[in-house]
């Protein structure tokens, strides 16, 4: 008997979420100065099951949520809720 496993993406690709964050008007320079490094990491990731520079994507997502604390607005609330759901917060 052969067991096949598939890694189905359970959420939007992380790189696409990073794009949406940057496109939002509420993503100001002050927020960008603090969060941009995390978003650059997300640009290279699709799933929380991946790693980037020896860091788990889950850790990077958690750090991104922390660094986006001052990002405000409807898009910010929705996207941060999505990120929390991805990592189970």
N, C-alpha and C positions, 0 to 999 in steps of 0.2 A: 504494500500500500504506500502510495506517495502522498506526502502532505505538502501542499503548496500554501505559501503564505504570501499575501499581498499587502503592501503598505498603501492603503487608500488614504488620500488626503482628507482629513476630517474637518478641515477649515480652509479658509482662503489662504493662498500662498503668503508667507510673511513679507516677501518683497513687494507684493501688491498692497499690503496694509501700509508699509513704509511710504509707498508712493502717495496713498490717500492722505496720510498724515502731512506730508510736505505740501500737498495741494490745498490744504485747508487754510482759510484766511486767518483762523485763530492761532495757527502755528507761527508765532512771531519770532523775531530774532532772539529775544531773551530765552524762549523755550528751545530754539534751535541750538543755541550755544551749549546748552546742557544735554540735549538729547541726540544731537546729530551723529555722534560716534556710534550710538546704539543703532540708529537707523541705517547707517552704513553697513553694519553687520547684518541687519535684517534684509538689506538689499541682496545679499548672497544666499539667503535661506528660503526654502519653501515650507518646511515642516518643522515642528518642534522635535522631531526625532533625529534631526541632523546636528552636526557640530560645525563650529566655525572657529578657527584658530584655537583649538583645544578647549573651547567653551561649548557647553551644551546650548542648543537653541532655546531650551526652556529657561536656562539661566539668563540668557540675553533678553528674552521676552520679559521676564520678571524685572530686570534692570531697566528696560525700556519703560515699563509701566511706572516705575519709581521716578524716572527722569522726566516723564510727561506730566507730573503732578500739577504743574502750572498751566497746562494746555486746557483751555476752556471752550465751552460751546456745545451745541448738540452733536456735532460730528465727533468731538473729543469724548463725550460721554459714551456714545455708541461704540467707537473704536476701542476705547479703554475697556469697556465691558466685554467686547469681543476678545481682546487680548487676555483678560482675566479668565474668560471661559476656556481659552486654549490651554492655559497652564493649570486650570482647576482651582482658581482662587475664588 
